[in-house]
């Protein structure tokens, strides 16, 4: 992830059921989550994600559990938070994770 994160959402799709994880980055000693199936903007993804560094990254939205993760959508970060994944299937928290994490979905 670059140091200059773009939060301008003009000219990018706000949903895309065909979007997939397009890039990864190396994370070191972080709290991560491995998801078997999650939904982001109508796309279904399965990968390892770094959790957002906030006090409570998990929340319920419309009755569905979701988690905030440090991942971009079409190389963009939402203006006021990180990306929220809806957890559809099994998931596992991984403490002190070092390895590849999803970095961009498009």
Protein Blocks (a to p, Z undefined) as FASTA:
>chain_A
ZZbdcfbfghiafbdfkbccfbdcddehiaddddfbdceehiacdddddddddfblccce
ehiacddddddeehiacfkbccddddfbdcdddehiacdddfbdZZ
